[in-house]
Amino acid sequence: MEKNILIIGAGRIGSKIAEKLSKIYKNIVILDRDTIEKSNIETGYLFRNEDLGKPKALIIKNLLNLKEAIVDDLSSENINLIKDVNLIIDGTDNFETRFLLNDFAVKNSIPYIFASVIEDKGVVFSVINGKPCLRCIFNEPKNFQSCETLGVKLDVVDSVTDKQFKIALKLLNKEEILPELYCFTNKVEKIVKVNKRLNCECCSENKFKYLNSKPSIEIIKFCGSGNFMIKGNFDFDLLKESLKSEIEDYGSAFKYKEVMIYRNKVMLKALNKVKAKNLYLKLIEVING
């Protein structure tokens, strides 16, 4: 039976690794919460002008003939969306989601290939059952710089996804993977051996605080776009039904005008967090009549 591969994130890393793996495997599920911006098209990846405003995951799924696209914002509240997979590949842009995936992977003994790119630097690391996990390297997701503020270089993305691809093939073929952190500066690779921390809350003590906690951020700015995700409190199913003649339905999410609506979350475009919150409050007023 073909292995089920999950790619989280459909941005530069996620779309690249999906393209590489889809040439060999079709049992690939891609999950992403974001829609396509003009800047995504200008980078020369898989998106076209006619894709503007549409969910990234859905477009990539159709272009590459993948098994499934999930349009949603992954959190501890809906982590069961990613059950029944054999391999998790990281294409996300924030450490809260990565630590959530790390907890899920360690608890369920599922291999997880972490990757991150900032400016001209990139890192890749594999979380394997019984070996060091991501939190043996990074203890807390605080004060990490992001591609939102610093950007990324595409040749580093190529190096990182090439490494992810090679590791994925080895894992799917049940070959041994050493606990090594691959560090890239431009195209120069450095390998650092990683040791298991005896006091690691996750892989040593089996305390999965990111799985067991509620999402801590109420307003999140997406990497490389003017989109904000705001956690709200409304009846998703009732709202979906009341607006059904005006929406684009993606199953676990829907689009109303220029706003993407998920269960208890809304994604909209704004210049800053204050304006995003004000737009959200106006939307809630409209919803509540």
Stockholm file with secondary structure:
# STOCKHOLM 1.0

chainA/1-289         MEKNILIIGAGRIGSKIAEKLSKIYKNIVILDRDTIEKSNIETGYLFRNEDLGKPKALIIKNLLNLKEAIVDDLSSENINLIKDVNLIIDGTDNFETRFLLNDFAVKNSIPYIFASVIEDKGVVFSVINGKPCLRCIFNEPKNFQSCETLGVKLDVVDSVTDKQFKIALKLLNKEEILPELYCFTNKVEKIVKVNKRLNCECCSENKFKYLNSKPSIEIIKFCGSGNFMIKGNFDFDLLKESLKSEIEDYGSAFKYKEVMIYRNKVMLKALNKVKAKNLYLKLIEVING
#=GR chainA/1-289 SS CCCCEEEECCSHHHHHHHHHHHTTCCCEEEEECCBCCHHHHHTTSSCCGGGTTSBHHHHHHHHHTCSEEEESCCCTTSGGGGCSCSEEEECCSCHHHHHHHHHHHHHHTCCEEEEEEEBTEEEEEEECTTSCCGGGTCCCCCSCCCHHHHCBCHHHHHHHHHHHHHHHHHHHTTCCCCCEEEEEETTEEEEEECCCCTTCTTTTTCCCHHHHSCCCCSEEECTTSSEEEEECCCCHHHHHHHTTTSEEECSSEEEETTEEEETTEEEEECSSHHHHHHHHHHHHHHHTC
#=GC SS_cons         CCCCEEEECCSHHHHHHHHHHHTTCCCEEEEECCBCCHHHHHTTSSCCGGGTTSBHHHHHHHHHTCSEEEESCCCTTSGGGGCSCSEEEECCSCHHHHHHHHHHHHHHTCCEEEEEEEBTEEEEEEECTTSCCGGGTCCCCCSCCCHHHHCBCHHHHHHHHHHHHHHHHHHHTTCCCCCEEEEEETTEEEEEECCCCTTCTTTTTCCCHHHHSCCCCSEEECTTSSEEEEECCCCHHHHHHHTTTSEEECSSEEEETTEEEETTEEEEECSSHHHHHHHHHHHHHHHTC
//
